[in-house]
């Protein structure tokens, strides 16, 4: 009787290029948890290290461009990638480097233009905004800004659901194929607009009475990248990602003394007998 280990088939591979969250709720940690939950193999390029917890960000240190480039090349040149997701890029130099690297792949790219943390801490230098607009967004298969990031990138301030179209149009002018404007900061139900300038998809979900929402943006973008790697179209991927993150928000839990994380394993736990 053979005792050789069983060999599995490698799942689709997704690469996150983002910062590390020491508290485990957002950033690289949230991305990899999401990818595991959705059945893809997650890989990482760490752009920055943060000291953060449920109360906020106590410190952040970006990695050298050479370290980011080496991580990306190491993974892509040997293992390959079916989708890329970006998060915290910190500086203009890192934005420009990551844009160059993504431009050299043929994988779909989900760009989460992280500007501030859940607690309001800045995670992107003001000097990097122009590089995001001119070099990174034109490479995006889909860009996933929240309303604060919409204002940073386009100058459009969204105060009501009707403003989402204006915001999406302003961002499409910067070159991404699709824009997902996240309306989670608006009152009422959680409504997002996904559009490529012709088709519109309005995604609605009930707003859960749960303050533990750390990592929602990272989770949604990573879930979208995972679904694209699995073969979904952009509307299919974003719809599935919205459903996943809505469940993760509903199951979010207290951790520490501040804002706890969403529960990335909510579907896995629900499936247990």
C-alpha positions in Angstrom: 0.0 0.0 0.0 1.4 3.3 -1.0 2.1 5.9 1.7 2.9 8.7 -0.8 1.2 12.0 0.0 -1.8 13.0 -2.1 -1.1 15.7 -4.7 -3.7 18.4 -5.2 -4.3 20.7 -8.1 -3.1 24.2 -7.5 -6.0 26.7 -7.1 -5.9 30.0 -9.0 -3.2 32.3 -7.7 -3.9 35.9 -6.5 -1.2 38.4 -5.5 -1.8 41.2 -3.0 0.5 44.2 -3.1 -0.2 46.1 0.2 0.8 47.0 3.7 0.9 44.7 6.7 -1.6 45.3 9.5 -0.2 44.0 12.7 -3.7 43.7 14.2 -4.7 41.3 11.5 -7.9 43.0 10.4 -6.9 44.8 7.2 -4.1 44.9 4.7 -2.1 41.9 3.7 -3.6 39.9 6.6 -7.2 40.5 5.5 -6.3 39.9 1.9 -4.8 36.5 2.5 -7.7 35.4 4.8 -10.2 36.5 2.2 -8.4 34.6 -0.6 -8.2 31.4 1.5 -11.9 31.7 2.3 -12.8 32.0 -1.4 -10.7 29.1 -2.6 -7.7 30.8 -4.2 -4.0 30.7 -3.4 -3.0 34.0 -1.9 0.5 35.5 -2.3 1.9 38.8 -1.1 4.2 41.7 -1.8 4.5 43.8 1.4 4.9 47.5 0.6 4.9 48.8 4.2 4.8 47.7 7.8 2.3 49.3 10.2 2.0 49.1 13.9 -1.8 49.2 14.3 -4.5 47.7 16.5 -8.2 48.3 17.1 -7.6 51.9 18.2 -5.6 53.1 15.2 -2.2 53.3 13.5 0.7 54.0 15.8 3.4 53.9 13.2 4.1 53.1 9.5 7.3 52.3 7.7 7.4 51.8 3.9 9.7 49.3 2.4 12.4 50.2 -0.2 11.4 50.1 -3.8 14.0 47.4 -4.4 12.4 45.1 -1.8 8.9 45.6 -3.3 10.2 44.9 -6.8 12.1 41.8 -5.7 9.1 40.3 -4.0 6.9 40.9 -7.0 9.4 39.4 -9.5 10.1 36.5 -7.2 6.4 35.5 -7.1 5.3 36.3 -10.7 8.4 35.0 -12.5 8.2 31.6 -10.8 4.6 30.9 -9.7 2.6 33.2 -11.9 -0.6 35.0 -11.1 -4.2 35.1 -12.3 -5.1 38.4 -10.6 -3.4 41.2 -8.7 -4.9 43.4 -6.0 -3.2 46.5 -4.6 -3.8 48.3 -1.3 -1.6 50.6 0.7 1.2 51.9 -1.5 2.3 54.8 0.8 4.5 56.9 -1.6 4.8 58.1 -5.1 7.9 56.0 -5.6 6.0 52.8 -4.6 3.0 53.7 -6.7 5.1 54.2 -9.8 7.1 51.0 -9.2 3.9 48.9 -8.6 2.3 50.4 -11.7 5.3 49.5 -13.8 5.2 45.9 -12.5 1.5 45.5 -13.0 1.9 46.8 -16.6 4.2 44.0 -17.3 1.6 41.3 -16.5 -1.6 40.3 -18.3 -3.5 39.5 -15.1 -6.6 41.6 -14.2 -5.8 44.3 -11.6 -8.1 45.4 -8.7 -6.9 48.7 -7.4 -8.0 49.7 -3.9 -6.6 53.3 -3.7 -6.1 53.2 0.0 -5.8 56.8 1.4 -6.7 56.6 5.0 -7.3 53.9 7.6 -10.6 53.1 9.2 -9.5 55.4 12.1 -8.6 58.3 9.9 -4.9 57.8 9.8 -3.2 58.7 6.5 -1.7 55.8 4.6 -0.8 57.6 1.3 1.4 60.6 0.9 -0.3 63.6 -0.7 2.5 63.7 -3.2 1.5 60.2 -4.4 -2.0 61.1 -5.5 -1.0 62.3 -9.0 1.0 59.1 -9.6 -2.1 57.1 -8.6 -4.2 59.1 -11.0 -1.9 59.1 -14.0 0.0 55.8 -13.7 -1.9 53.3 -11.6 -5.6 53.9 -12.4 -5.2 53.5 -16.2 -4.0 49.9 -15.5 -7.0 49.0 -13.3 -9.5 46.4 -14.4 -11.6 47.8 -11.6 -10.9 50.5 -9.0 -12.7 50.4 -5.7 -12.6 53.8 -3.9 -14.7 54.7 -0.9 -16.2 58.2 -0.8 -13.1 59.8 0.9 -10.9 58.3 -1.7 -13.2 59.5 -4.5 -12.8 63.0 -3.1 -9.0 62.7 -2.9 -8.7 61.4 -6.5 -11.3 63.3 -8.3 -12.4 66.3 -6.2 -16.0 65.0 -6.3 -17.8 65.0 -2.9 -20.6 62.5 -2.7 -23.4 63.5 -0.3 -26.3 61.4 -1.7 -26.9 58.4 -3.9 -27.5 60.5 -7.0 -23.9 61.8 -6.7 -22.4 58.3 -7.2 -22.8 58.6 -11.0 -20.9 61.9 -11.1 -18.1 60.3 -9.0 -17.9 57.3 -11.2 -17.7 59.4 -14.4 -14.9 61.5 -12.9 -12.9 58.4 -12.1 -13.6 56.7 -15.4 -12.0 59.7 -17.0 -8.7 58.7 -15.3 -8.6 55.4 -17.3 -9.8 52.3 -15.4 -12.0 49.9 -17.3 -14.5 49.7 -14.4 -15.2 51.8 -11.3 -16.9 50.6 -8.1 -17.9 53.6 -6.1 -18.6 52.4 -2.6 -21.4 54.3 -0.9 -21.0 52.7 2.5 -20.6 56.1 4.2 -24.0 57.3 3.0 -27.0 56.9 5.3 -29.5 54.1 4.8 -28.8 50.9 3.0 -25.2 50.1 1.8 -25.3 51.0 -1.9 -22.4 50.8 -4.4 -22.3 51.7 -8.1 -20.3 49.6 -10.5 -20.0 50.9 -14.0 -17.8 50.9 -17.1 -19.4 54.1 -18.5 -22.1 52.2 -20.4 -23.5 49.4 -18.2 -24.5 50.2 -14.6 -24.8 47.8 -11.7 -26.4 49.0 -8.5 -25.4 46.8 -5.6 -27.5 47.1 -2.5 -27.3 45.4 0.9 -28.9 45.9 4.3 -26.8 48.0 6.7 -25.9 45.9 9.7 -25.8 47.4 13.2 -22.2 46.4 13.8 -19.4 48.9 14.5 -16.7 46.2 13.9 -16.0 46.9 10.3 -12.2 47.1 10.2 -10.9 45.8 6.9 -14.0 46.1 4.7 -12.3 47.8 1.8 -9.3 45.4 1.7 -11.7 42.5 2.0 -14.0 43.6 -0.8 -11.1 44.3 -3.2 -9.5 41.0 -2.4 -12.7 39.1 -2.8 -13.2 40.8 -6.2 -9.7 39.7 -7.3 -10.3 36.2 -6.1 -13.5 35.9 -8.1 -11.8 37.3 -11.2 -9.1 34.7 -10.8 -11.8 32.0 -10.6 -13.1 33.2 -14.0 -15.9 35.6 -13.2 -16.7 38.7 -15.2 -16.2 42.0 -13.4 -19.9 42.4 -12.6 -20.1 38.8 -11.4 -16.9 39.2 -9.3 -18.0 42.4 -7.6 -21.5 41.0 -6.9 -20.0 37.9 -5.3 -17.5 40.1 -3.3 -20.3 42.4 -2.1 -22.2 39.4 -0.8 -19.1 38.0 0.9 -18.2 41.2 2.6 -21.8 41.9 3.7 -21.7 38.6 5.5 -18.3 39.3 7.0 -19.6 42.7 8.3 -22.6 41.0 9.9 -20.3 38.6 11.7 -17.7 41.2 12.7 -16.5 40.9 16.3 -15.0 43.0 19.1 -11.2 42.8 19.4 -9.3 45.1 21.7 -10.7 48.4 22.9 -11.7 50.0 19.6 -13.1 48.9 16.2 -12.9 45.2 15.6 -12.5 43.4 12.3 -14.9 41.8 9.9 -15.1 38.0 10.1 -13.3 36.6 7.1 -14.2 33.1 8.0 -17.9 33.6 8.5 -19.0 31.2 5.7 -16.5 28.6 6.7 -17.8 28.6 10.3 -21.4 28.6 9.2 -20.7 25.4 7.2 -19.4 23.5 10.2 -21.8 20.9 11.6 
